[in-house]
Amino acid sequence: MDEETRLIRAGTAPKGLVKTVGPPIQKGSTVLLPNAEALYDDDHHVTYGRQGLAAQAALQDALATMEGAVGVSLYPSGLAALAGALLAVLRAGDEVLVSDAIYKPTRRFCDQVLKRFGVTTTYFDPEAEAGPLVAAASDAVRLILMESPGSLTFEMQDQAAVARLARERGILTATDNTWGAGYLYRPLEHGVDISIQALTKYVGGHSDVFMGSAAARDPELVRRLDDGVLHLGWAVSQEDAYQMLRGLRTLPTRLARQGESALRIARWLEARPEVVRVYHPALPGAPGHELFARDYSGGCGLFAFALRPAPEAAVNAFLDALDLFGLGFSWGGFESLAISCEPQLKSRKFRRDYGGPLIRLHIGLESPDDLIADLAQALAAYERLAG
């Protein structure tokens, strides 16, 4: 061979790889097939790197084991997973019923993108009982999309009952299970057809990588989800898949610590005179606690509480006084975060009186004693302006 050819052909992938704890990171768009027949045998061979190589496959297998799924599709973000799942099962003329407490970007996708393609979105009360909800569904309803606990306000819904009644009418069900992380709650075991989560949050665990997933048990649904990813050209990188798999290994340990700390802090807030109510489904007496106790193995670090009514300046003073809590919209990482909720609640159809300004907290891995001290001094700043 010519020197150029020898140089180009030298150093190709070894035939055998040593075994390591994690999967190999394979960098490649081109996949070399074993024979001519395999070139177009998409059912049995990965034919292009975008379909996923070793790290993606390992992550999918691990997630499927955790979720009790036949297959898991990966997406470049949590929103992409929600959008992808909706696009995979809906078509023009369909109607989708969506919880009014859904993640705000999902609402934006439904209102702006699905509407443009002839899909009607109808929002339902996140505390609606399963019987009336499903009975009221029109013949055009193809899918019911739930989120329990609901974003920001933490309403609980009997997803098993909704799934059972929906199936009797030939309606699919899906849920955004990011709060349950596929570990604290396993929707597929309760009859839900598609379990969706933003892996960016708890599975990643370190606030530094984006990804989403959709899991299903029905092989036909698995195929449709996979086809949707393929047709839209989505892909996740080897490095990101490796990081997600690494985060998954410590998920039970982190969730246990964060859930325990969050419950302790929630109980402390319940006793504070500045706080009207705490919205955490793991608290006895909280809205939806009975469903939580029945279906969930534990709580995570995300909950909300309502301050007694006060001017917006007092709420901002509370947030600005926080030292250990960062002000940021994501959650699920090792760090504690806080946001005010009111601006996001304005677009909801079913508005409730939560008792006062609503604050959402994410409890990280810091010492709960230190976090309580930080909240105490921030509440003092709130009191100075609350009057």
RARA-V105711 format. One record per residue. N is the residue number from 1. PHI is phi in radians with two decimals (NA if undefined). PSI is psi in whole degrees, -180 to 180 (* if undefined). Layout:
n: [N/N]
phi: [PHI/PHI]
psi: [PSI/PSI]
//
This chain:
n: [1/2/3/4/5/6/7/8/9/10/11/12/13/14/15/16/17/18/19/20/21/22/23/24/25/26/27/28/29/30/31/32/33/34/35/36/37/38/39/40/41/42/43/44/45/46/47/48/49/50/51/52/53/54/55/56/57/58/59/60/61/62/63/64/65/66/67/68/69/70/71/72/73/74/75/76/77/78/79/80/81/82/83/84/85/86/87/88/89/90/91/92/93/94/95/96/97/98/99/100/101/102/103/104/105/106/107/108/109/110/111/112/113/114/115/116/117/118/119/120/121/122/123/124/125/126/127/128/129/130/131/132/133/134/135/136/137/138/139/140/141/142/143/144/145/146/147/148/149/150/151/152/153/154/155/156/157/158/159/160/161/162/163/164/165/166/167/168/169/170/171/172/173/174/175/176/177/178/179/180/181/182/183/184/185/186/187/188/189/190/191/192/193/194/195/196/197/198/199/200/201/202/203/204/205/206/207/208/209/210/211/212/213/214/215/216/217/218/219/220/221/222/223/224/225/226/227/228/229/230/231/232/233/234/235/236/237/238/239/240/241/242/243/244/245/246/247/248/249/250/251/252/253/254/255/256/257/258/259/260/261/262/263/264/265/266/267/268/269/270/271/272/273/274/275/276/277/278/279/280/281/282/283/284/285/286/287/288/289/290/291/292/293/294/295/296/297/298/299/300/301/302/303/304/305/306/307/308/309/310/311/312/313/314/315/316/317/318/319/320/321/322/323/324/325/326/327/328/329/330/331/332/333/334/335/336/337/338/339/340/341/342/343/344/345/346/347/348/349/350/351/352/353/354/355/356/357/358/359/360/361/362/363/364/365/366/367/368/369/370/371/372/373/374/375/376/377/378/379/380/381/382/383/384/385/386/387]
phi: [NA/-1.14/-1.02/-1.07/-1.11/-1.06/-1.18/-1.17/-1.51/-1.32/1.25/-1.27/-1.03/-1.18/-1.22/-2.25/-1.96/-1.16/-1.50/-2.11/-1.12/-1.71/-1.28/-1.20/-1.65/-1.74/-1.72/-3.12/-1.65/-1.39/-2.00/-1.52/-1.55/-1.29/-2.80/-1.13/-1.07/-1.28/-0.97/-2.07/-1.72/-1.17/-1.28/-2.16/-2.40/-1.35/-1.86/-2.66/-1.06/-1.12/-1.22/1.87/-1.99/-1.09/-1.16/-1.11/-1.11/-1.11/-1.12/-1.07/-1.11/-1.16/-1.14/-1.10/-1.12/-1.14/-1.48/1.17/-1.88/-1.39/-2.67/-2.32/-1.73/-1.90/-2.35/-1.27/-2.84/-1.14/-1.09/-1.07/-1.14/-1.13/-1.09/-1.11/-1.14/-1.11/-1.15/-1.24/-2.04/-1.81/-2.53/-0.95/1.68/-1.34/-2.13/-2.10/-1.63/-2.22/-1.02/-1.17/-1.68/-1.15/-0.83/-0.97/-1.07/-1.16/-1.03/-1.07/-1.11/-1.13/-1.27/-1.85/-1.69/-1.04/-1.02/-1.13/-1.81/1.45/-1.83/-1.59/-1.93/-2.09/-1.59/-2.08/-1.04/-1.13/-1.82/-1.10/-1.29/-1.06/-1.02/-1.08/-1.08/-1.25/-1.10/-1.43/-1.17/-1.29/-1.16/-1.47/-1.20/-1.83/-2.58/-1.99/-1.87/-1.93/-2.61/-2.50/-1.14/-1.26/-1.03/1.29/-1.95/1.11/-1.21/-1.88/-2.28/-1.37/-1.18/-1.13/-1.19/-1.05/-1.10/-1.12/-1.22/-1.13/-1.10/-1.10/-1.77/1.31/-1.77/-1.37/-2.23/-2.47/-2.51/-1.45/-1.84/-1.09/-1.06/-1.41/1.03/1.26/-2.07/-1.30/-2.49/-2.07/-1.01/-1.11/-1.25/-1.78/1.65/-1.21/-1.33/-2.30/-1.83/-2.03/-2.63/-1.49/-1.08/-0.86/-1.38/-1.33/-1.14/-1.10/1.37/-2.30/0.97/-2.46/-2.66/-1.77/-3.07/-2.42/-2.53/-2.35/-2.03/-2.60/-1.77/-1.27/-1.00/-1.18/-1.15/-1.02/-1.11/-1.15/-1.13/-1.10/-1.09/-1.07/-1.10/-1.12/-1.23/-1.53/1.36/-1.30/-2.74/-2.07/-1.38/-1.03/-1.09/-1.17/-1.10/-1.12/-1.12/-1.12/-1.11/-1.11/-1.13/-1.06/-1.10/-1.82/-0.97/-1.04/-1.17/-1.16/-1.08/-1.09/-1.16/-1.20/-1.13/-1.14/-1.13/-1.09/-1.16/-1.12/-1.20/-1.07/-1.15/-1.12/-1.13/-0.98/-1.57/-1.45/-1.17/-1.34/-1.82/-1.47/-2.76/-1.91/-1.89/-2.51/-1.08/-1.39/-1.38/-0.98/1.60/-1.28/-0.96/1.42/-1.07/-1.10/-1.15/-1.04/-1.10/-1.32/-1.87/-1.85/-1.52/3.04/-1.90/-1.78/-1.71/-1.91/-2.78/-2.35/-2.57/-1.83/-1.40/-1.13/-0.91/-2.82/-1.08/-1.01/-1.06/-1.22/-1.11/-1.12/-1.12/-1.05/-1.13/-1.20/-1.39/-1.14/-1.93/-1.40/-1.52/-1.37/-1.75/-2.83/-1.49/-1.37/-2.94/1.68/-1.50/-1.39/-1.82/-1.52/-2.43/-2.54/-2.53/-1.57/-1.81/-0.90/-1.02/-1.39/-1.41/-1.13/-1.50/-1.31/-1.44/-1.86/-1.57/-2.12/-1.59/-1.53/1.77/2.84/-0.99/-1.68/-2.04/-1.79/-2.00/-2.00/-1.63/-1.61/-1.72/-1.18/-1.09/-1.09/-1.10/-1.18/-1.17/-1.11/-1.09/-1.15/-1.12/-1.10/-1.25/-1.26/-1.14/-1.12/-1.14/-1.10/-1.07/-1.11/-1.88/-1.27/1.41]
psi: [151/156/-40/-45/-45/-39/-42/-36/-12/152/29/171/138/153/-30/141/142/154/127/170/-44/167/158/147/109/122/113/137/-42/135/125/121/155/-24/174/-38/-34/-16/-37/22/73/-21/-21/-5/143/120/-6/143/-27/-23/-15/138/-143/-48/-42/-43/-41/-42/-44/-42/-42/-43/-40/-38/-45/-43/-9/41/158/-36/155/129/143/145/158/-6/170/-42/-39/-37/-44/-47/-43/-41/-41/-45/-28/-27/-11/155/167/135/-15/161/141/132/126/135/135/-15/17/154/128/-43/-28/-41/-43/-41/-43/-46/-31/-36/-54/-40/-41/-25/18/21/129/134/127/125/139/157/124/-12/12/140/151/-45/-58/-35/-51/-37/-33/-7/134/169/-16/-10/123/-29/143/121/119/164/114/117/150/150/133/-43/-9/36/146/145/146/86/-32/-42/-42/-45/-42/-48/-36/-41/-35/-25/5/24/133/155/145/158/142/106/31/-38/-43/-15/17/1/-48/-28/134/92/-37/-30/-17/13/-4/139/-40/125/119/141/153/101/-21/-35/-101/-35/-47/-53/-5/13/39/11/140/140/156/167/154/124/145/159/-33/123/-35/-40/-40/-44/-43/-39/-45/-42/-38/-42/-44/-44/-31/-7/19/153/153/148/160/-45/-42/-41/-39/-43/-39/-42/-39/-42/-36/-32/-32/6/-50/-40/-45/-44/-39/-46/-46/-38/-42/-45/-42/-42/-38/-44/-38/-41/-38/-42/-36/-31/-3/137/-23/-14/128/-45/148/132/91/111/-18/-10/125/133/-13/153/129/8/-35/-42/-40/-49/-31/-40/-23/144/-9/178/161/-160/9/125/178/163/153/126/155/149/135/164/156/-31/-34/-40/-45/-36/-39/-50/-42/-24/-16/139/-51/-26/119/158/105/154/-27/-178/178/-8/-168/-10/153/144/159/146/159/147/-21/-47/-31/-21/-15/-26/-3/150/-39/93/138/162/109/2/-17/-172/131/129/130/133/142/123/122/-150/8/167/130/-30/-42/-39/-39/-42/-39/-43/-38/-45/-29/-36/-33/-39/-37/-45/-35/-27/-12/-29/*]
//
